[in-house]
Amino acid sequence: MEVDVRLVAATHRDLEKDAAADRFRQDLLYRLNVFRIEIAPLRERPEDIPPLAAHLLERHRRPGGEPARISAAAARLLADYRWPGNVRELRNVIERAVILCPDGGAIGPEHLHLLESTGARPRAAAQTTGVPRSTARLRDAERDHLETALRARDGNVQAAARDLGISRGTLYRKARKYGIPIDR
């Protein structure tokens, strides 16, 4: 049986540098590197946020319902946010907002779960929500942020810690504190 396949792969790593340092197989690099497409991070292309959000709203619409709308205040928050998790994070934020938003309502800042503890969002944008900062909410945000970083790096603790700007030991300690399972 003959099979003809085309493999599509995505990574945040510099595979050429990793292959040169013997951290990635060169023969696999040559097989993967047939046609390369480089896409800038979402934070560098804020003009893509509205059409991506519209697509995601359509994709997550409730059965038989209209897609949710995004209020002007929520749109400003989405535009000001740095998106450390790129499009995956935007997808999760929109999906959660659709779940939290009442039928027929507009998604407002209160429906957006942006990871405030990262410092990724400008201070002015963080203050527009009008939502009081409680300790429980900050704990939830930190826990979600740790989980997002670990997912984005496929469980690679060293890479996730580097992305978060903390040591590997600190990430292990915080993961234990929040009950986040990590394979050692």
Steps between C-alpha positions, in 0.01 A plus 500: 500500500640835399427803715569863415492734798602855577597577859421843640686590819516809720754603760620798699855371494786585266548150359803595291679621814383193694623269223839675493525451879394131469172562683295410190567238234636660183349233274156573646556873452574445131183291461284759677653807337352455150281809506534738791244758606593741777219684675569788737358472853149639547635787714685625189188494283215655702308569178437123480321487836154625386465259205638210705262581786205519255594161356530349849166650606337340197670170576384503864146622441231322695292255294217687329619834635672805363874539559581710805611861450799670658443833675726796422662478847573129455639564150740758649620247758556238230696751289717615795584153629840353402379142436789294640306187399436632147192381308452200732453738791262722298297189411472401868412855610224525238361154577485577872339841435231337283425255781481778762305749290120480527306412183462800273737714705821668403828369635633758743825532695346297782475198266864513393749293694830667417802398701555820695776354716731478197533875473423441133211742500569871538398653832246735339325210332495299821320782679219529245323185616381651827518152656646499852820301537445233760760259628304201372479649153872568491570142613274369223673723246845383612394136489349543152812683384726219619280241329493703177879533496547128562248408229664740253831323561352147501591452866863610460558655842828672412350670190179597683700647790712699254182634331360597840824666610534278807739223601418136442494447877247781543280346232513160675416664835205694355376192313503303825322789679218502240484124450620514139643160403848509348688194376859509618 
